[in-house]
Amino acid sequence: MDKSLFAFEVQAPGGKTRKLSDYQGKVVLVVNVASKCGFTPQYQGLQELFETYRERGLVVLGFPCNQFGSQEPAADSEIQTFCSTNYGVSFPVFSKIEVNGASAAPLYKWLKASKPGILGIEAVKWNFTKFLVGKNGEVIGRYGPQVSPKAIAHDIEKALGVS
């Protein structure tokens, strides 16, 4: 795999394109998110990680997805309002995407191929699957939805060179 996270572009709300190369040299936590999921309270933990480590080089990137139980039916603008109003989210939350199947976003195709899940299965199983990407743009960790943001703080510190 010759690509890195920094080779991708994604859609921001309002139709603007964002180059992930803007995050070069940072540790990036990529998460597929949803507003009506049992794991939705993880927004708070993701925001806490962002606030704790952003000065040291962490960025959290949220990608809303409606592929799991139709738990993200809202439009981009509504998702932005939900995140900021209910969880004080200040990290970037991009336009809604698909993470599995033929229409999966190129970023997610790359993430899944770079770090398959249990038994080598690439598919994202549910909302709030997390991919930790190192400063070099390569995926260094994949965490299932049941893994709380707080539980990966040690891996983030290691990637940042904090510990």
Beta strands, then each sheet from edge to edge (+ up, - down):
strand 1: 9-11
strand 2: 17-19
strand 3: 27-33
strand 4: 58-64
strand 5: 130-133
strand 6: 139-143
sheet 1: 1+ 2-
sheet 2: 4+ 3+ 5- 6+
end
